[in-house]
Amino acid sequence: MIAAFLTFAGALCATVVDEPTLTASWSATEVAVGERVSLDVVLRGECAVDAELLELPAIELGTLTLASGPEYSSTDAYRCAWRVDVLARRAGTLRFALRVQCQSADERTVDVPPLAITGGEVIEPVASFALTPSATSVFVGEPFTIDVEIRMGLAAFSTGYELILPWIHDVVRSSTATVLDPVTISIEGESEPMRLTRDDAGDSLVLRTQWRVIVPQAGRLTWAGSRMRPRAQLGTQTSGVDPRIVNTQPGGLDVLSLPQSDRPRGHVDAIGVWSVRSRADRVDVVVGEPVRVEVVIEASEQDAGNLAFATLPSAWAIEDGEAMLRDERRDALARVLTFEVRATRPGAMLVPAFEVPVFDARARRYAVARSAPIPLRVEAPVTPTTPLVADEPGALWTWIVVSGGGVGALVLAWGAVRRVRARRDHALLADPRYAFERASAACASDDPLRASKALAHACAAAVGIEVGALGGGGARTALRDAGVGAALVERCAGLVEADEAAAFASPRARDARDDEQRLAEARDLVEALLRERST
């Protein structure tokens, strides 16, 4: 009986000892504003192994900072302890709770005993505002970064500040950080996204961002006049806050002019280390036909410089040809220029390298990035011809007999046949309908310019204009000068433009049915042109 009782009592005692407890106690029960006091937090029991004090809460009357811990011990029983340092900032009674996560993932909460904070002025962290450039000097047009850091207390943050930056109008901001934290910082009324954290002591809120900018003119860029202005001066002031203007630390950087020595012809403001490549959509072409040539200028992120907004050559001098810039696409690491190139004479043609003069700011020297040249094979335009038309044999032999026969008569007869054929050829060539069908048949079935080529030959026969005059945006002028009516001019020009747009479109985006529809429309335009000329 006695043994059983002792066993039960031992078990009961073990249960009592192992029951976890979480306590919190102050080193003093009353402090004044500006004084510091310590809070000891202790967890006892088996769950104290690897226990963790969860995030300290934000409080209005003071600032909490973890001074030490966790400190584990198991001399008499399992124990884990932390010490929290508290700076009293405002008068009042401080109440809050702390949470601890045990090894078993259970959370335990303790209500901290009230702390009386008496009298004294409100203490707020000193606000600061710093601008730090990534270099002490840069070249005109050379991108660089400015790190922005703002520190302030919670009360000042809730009041709100705006940045006054007189120099911001002298630079071009090419990019800024994208963050989701809501902030109250603004520049001239526009919200400015910044990353929001606390400092290591938990004493201040820290806002940071980075601006990537360029300066378009040489000189000294300074932060003079840069400051934070509390919004409280413009509206209602938050109770207990002493808002004040915060000036930034002095600083700035020198902006250097680009060197004039060895500066390549055509260089404007391009800075970086770039590569250039080009390609044509085909190499077998006909005089006057548009060839799509893409020029790609690209760079790595480290060497991109001002590629996104630099001035690039828009003209391209090509011997025996001409180039016109039709489109441009750009992003931070690439620019794609699309040119329309037309050969002006048949034969072998070389589209020369596309050259971009660039200044390498790190090496402090100029270089010329260039693509490889593109060889083209250029054929003469299709000229409508007629098949030989045979005279009736009976008529020819009759003429020979009547002429007296012999070799002389045969020669005379052959000359007569050639004159007849020449008259017929001339008549056929002057027929716009024949010229249209002949040119259409000479084109490949998948040629997107088939309709406009055939229409050009028909117009040449009908109104006497040059075959190549309708391409490259010249259709309206050529037809108008030839006396074609305004409505028909617009229809013909619209068809040519649709054809050229199809030629420059991706092959996957094209539909052969559209080509056939344009060919049918071109045939209708020839009939309309003939009706107009007959009236």
Secondary structure, 3 states (H helix, E strand, C coil): CHHHHHHHHHHHHHHHHHCCEEEEEECCCEEECCCEEEEEEEEECHHHCCCEECCCCCCCCEEEEEEEEEEEECCCCCEEEEEEEEEECCCEEECCEEEEECCCCCEEEEECCCEEEECCCCCCCCCEEEEEECCCEEECCCCEEEEEEEEECHHHHHHCEEEECHHHHHCEEEEECCCCCCCCCEECCEECCCEEEECCCCCCEEEEEEEEEECCCCEEEECCCCEEEEHHHCCCCCCCCCCCCEECCCCEEEEECCCCCCCCCCCCCCECCCEEEEEECCCEEECCCEEEEEEEEECCCCCCCCCCCCCCCCCCCCCCEEEEEEEEEECCCEEEEEEEEEECCCEEEEECCCEEEEEECCCCEEEEEECCCEEEEEECCCCCCCCCCCCCHHHHHHHHHHHCCHHHHHHHHHHHHHHHHHHHHHHHHCCHHHHHHHHHHHCCCCCCCHHHHHHHHHHHHHHCCCHHHHCCCCHHHHHHHCCCCHHHHHHHHHHHHHHHHHHHCCHHHCCHHHHHHHHHHHHHHHHHHHHHHHC
